[in-house]
């Protein structure tokens, strides 16, 4: 009589849990190992302030968000689309809705009820969880090594799904500690770098700006810059002044080309339009209007709507001569130069880029050089902006890895994960 195939899933985030679900449904005995005291910790953090699961935009636009890795991600989304993800969530008893921005959220905007329902279903299907188990690679006989509360243990499995995350938010378990373990086995891993991150300005802000305006938003602005190849990137939205530079949704959306341009050139000068809804001629007229006895701040607030953090930023960057020259001031309002010197550290980023290159994997996400070892989630070499794209690809890759592992161990019910 054939014994049940055993599959170890290492990492209890969305990708690992999705792989575990597919494997259990396909008839495998699944053990999930996680270094943290409980599963899904980063998933819960992502739900703070609203659990953005996916996005409702058309397929081609959705896939384009993955940049250079769009072709690889497309195959994953063809097998498990954003609509399929919504249906899966609703099968857990969690209603979803589409917000005004096109983003998709659970009805109650929270991650915890979804995670609780999911973990309950996984346990009911026979999935076993082992927390506080940190993976340490393989022993000489091919067993998985873990540091556990009982010391080092060795575990044999017929297949392995690695879903270890990237390097952002290491306190929640994604610390990139797996990189040297796979590199030592000859796996091609792209360096982990920050994505969806803030950036430091060259020379830093003055003490006045840091103490008075760090944390203040700049609403309805546009950011423009040329990358190392000369291509112009431009986007409008909202950003925020930080202690060391700028961050926020507008910056995150352009983080990849900003980061890569800095890596190529050492720095990048961005042009910030503080009034993107006003034509330059109108700004010139507003700024040039006689202000009488009013201060410059009062004048710009009443005539142009420049106040608060926007006014502070003008004073921070422009020399007094330009502030007092209406034509030069108007030009700066429409194109304020800010030199960015570095992205913030990867540990502070919302997500990370880099990881196991797709070229090192087959179409089922199995490592070509390590048969029976599959990879999924943020530890793969891809990146995407916020807006539901990160989670969607994690779910889809976990599902693909789970299906691949079922095929590998030869479970009779492998098609049930499709």
Secondary structure, 3 states (H helix, E strand, C coil): CCCCCEEEEECCCHHHHHHHHHHHHCCCEEEEEECCCCCCHHHHHHCCCCCEEEECCCHHHHHHCCHHHHHHHHHHHHHCCHHHHHHHHHHCCCCEEECCCCEEEECCCCCHHHHHHHHHHHHHCCCEEEECCEEEEECCCCCEEEEECCEEEEECCCEEEECCCCCCCHHHCCCCCCHHHHHCCCCCEEEEEEECCCEEECCCCCHHHHHHHCCCEEEEEEEEEECCCCCEEEEEEEEEECCCEEECHHHHHCHHHHHHHHHHHCCEEEEEECCCCCCHHHHHHHHHCCCCCCCHHHHHHHHHCCCHHHHHHHHHHCCHHHHCCHHHHHHHHHCEEEEEEEECCHHHCCEEEEEECHHHECCCCEECCCCCEEECHHHECCCCCCCCHHHHHHHHHHHHHHHHHHHHHCCCCHHHHC
